[in-house]
Amino acid sequence: MIGVASVLSHGMENRHPNPGFVFQAGGGPGFDLGPHYISALVTLLGPISKVSAVGQKGFAERTITATSSPQCGQVIPVDVLTSVQAHLSFASGGQVSFLASWDVWRSALPPIELHGTEGSMRVSDPDIFGGTISVASGQSQWLETDTAGKIFGRKNWPAENPLVANYRGLGLADMACAIAEGRPHRASAELSVHTLAVISGIVESVERGISVDITEPCQRPNAMSEVDAKALLVN
């Protein structure tokens, strides 16, 4: 199995009211948006065993252009990598190229595209809920499935004119039910630590020019069926 995951834009200075902190240590596209993509990949393919990456700082400074920011027009320093290209090796044998950049003016790459022995799949943006899933069996055309009809795929945000599905409390709700039912919850501490280790490993790989083994273990979370989703709403 091979694939590509990409989160590409031209940074946060054009939309965040106070973007300075995301260009400081601990920020950058890897740590800011990477957790959504890495945890989605681990949920799909299982844990990651090794990473190897290259990266760069696209601009030494950024000018805040977000009109909602009282700092609009201010120049801020960039202290982190603003582009990384990582090779993710999975314990299952899969390999995925992960691209995260705030140096891209425009992109048409899908958020996640995977290719296996029986076909290919495109997954919607893991930074939000819902979206369209596309599957091609063999060399057939893409078969698209809109998840808007699913319980947690329905568009609900912003409330006055819903454009996307946004259920940010879903992981917490699942954890509460899991504790009550005595089962593992999906957004576990192990998954979080594993995801953080992968992103930290990517940065270390860039800085030291080495491949980094990921030694923090986790289990692939169970998929959430519509039956599970209905049970969460009932509880």
N, C-alpha and C positions, 0 to 999 in steps of 0.2 A: 504494500500500500504506500502510495506517495501522495503528496498534497501541498497546497500553498495556503497560508493564512496571511492576510494583509490588512493593516489599519494605517491608512495613508491620508494625510491632510497637511495643511500649512500651519499647524500649531494652534495654540490657545490664545495668542495675543489679540486675535481678531474677534473673540467672542466671550472671553472670560473677564469679569469685572476686576479681578485682582490676580493676574496670571504669573506674577513674579516667582511664586514659590514652586511652580511646576518646572521651572528652568534651573532650580537649585538641586543640590544633592538629594537623592531620593525621588526626584521627578523624572521628566522625560517621558516619551511615549510608551516605553517598555513598562515602567512602573505605573503610569497613569491608566493606560488602556489595556496593557498586556494581560492583567489578571482576568479580564473577561474572555479574551481569546485563548489563553493557555488553559484555563479551567474548562472551557468548552471543548478544547481538543482532548484534554484528559478524560472528560466525560464521554467523548465519542470513542477514543482509542486506547484509553488506559494510561498509566503513568509513563513519564519520560525518564529515560536512563542516562542520556548524555546530550550536551549542547556544544555547538561550536559556532562562533559568530565573528562578524566584522561590523564596524560601525564608525560613525563620525559625528562631529558637531558641524551642522550645516552653516550656521551663522554665529558669530561671536557675540552679537547683540541682537535684540529684537525691539521693535517699536510697538507699543500698545496701540491698537487701532480700534478696539471695541468701544463703540460710542456709549455704552452703558457704564463704562469705567470712569471713575473720577481721575484716573491716571492716564487717560487717553492722550497720546502723544509722547508719553514718557519712554525713554530708552532704558531697557533692562538688560543686565548681563546674562549670558547663557553659560552655565557651569556643568552641563550634562550632555550626554550623547543625545542627539536629536534624530538620528537614524541608526537602526540596527537591522542587520540581515543575519538571521540565525538558522542553523540546521538543527532540527530537533529529532533525536533518535528515540523511539519508543521501545519499551520493554517487549511489546508485542511484535516488534520487527518493522513497524511502520516508520516512515521518514517524511517530515514536513518542513518546508521552508517557511519561516515566519519573518515577515517584513513589518517593521513598525517605524514610521517616520513622520516628523513634523516639518519636512523639507520638500513636500510634494505639493505642487500647485493644483493638480487635478488628476484623478485616477478613475478608471472604470473596472479595476480588478475586483472580483467578488471577495467578500470577507473571508470565506473558507470554501475551498474546493478540494475534494478528495477523490482519489482514483484507486479502485481496488480490482480484484480479480474478476468480478462480475459486472462492474459498471462504474459510474461516476456520480458524485453528489455535490451539490452546492448548498451551503448552509447560510441562513440569513445572519445579519449583524448580531453578534452575541452581546453587544453593548446595550441592546434593548431586547424585548420579548417579541414573540410573533414573527411575522415576515413570511417569505415564500421559500419553501424547500423544493429544490429541483433534483430529479433523479433520472439518469439515463442508463438503461440496461444494455450492455454491450455497446454497439454503435448506433443505437436508436436515438431519436430526438429527445430533448429534455422534456420530462413530464413534471409540470409544476403543481405544487400543492400549497394553496394559501392557508395559513394557520389561523386566519381571522375567525374561523368557525370553532376553534378550540377554546377551552375555558380560559386559559392564560395566553391566548393569542389574540383575543379581542382588543381592538384599539380603545384605549381609555384615557389617553393623555395627549395634550392638555385637556382638562375637563370640559372647557367651553367649546373646543373644536378638536376632538380626538384625532391624532395623526399616527400615533404609534401605541403599541402595547407596552405598558410600564408597570410591572408588578415587583418592585424592588423589595417588598417585604416577604416575598414568597419563600426564600431560604429560611428566614426566621420562623415563619409559620410551620414549615416542614420540620424544623428542629424541635419546636414545641410539641408537635404531634408525635414525633419520633421518641422524645423523652417519655411522654405519657404511654406510648405503646411498647416501649422497650426495644426499639429497633434503631439501627444506625441512621443518622440523618445525612442528607445529600451534601449540603454545604458544610462539610466537616472541618475540624481544625487540621486534620491530616492533609486534606485537599488544599487548604489555604497555605500551610507550611510548604507543601510540595510545589505549589504554584509560585510562591515567593522564592523558593530555592532555584527554580528554573529561570526566573527573571534575573535574579542575582547572578546566577551562573552565566547568563548571556553577557551581562556587563563585565564579569570577571574574564570571560573568554576574549572579549574585545580588548580589554586593558592589558591582559597578559599574553595574548596571542596563543592560547592553548585551548584544547578541548576540556570541558569540565564534566565530571561525572556527577549525576544527581543522586545523592544517597538518602534523601529524606523520602521515605516510602508513603504510598497512599493506595487505597483501593479505588477502582473505577466506580463512581456512584451509580446506583440503580436508576434506570430511566423512570420518569414520572408519567404514568399512563393517565388517560382521562378518568379512569376509576379512582386513581390516587388523587387527582386534582379535585374531583367532586367530594372526596372524603375530607380534604382540607377545608373546603367551603362549609361542609356540615359541621366540622369540629371548631 
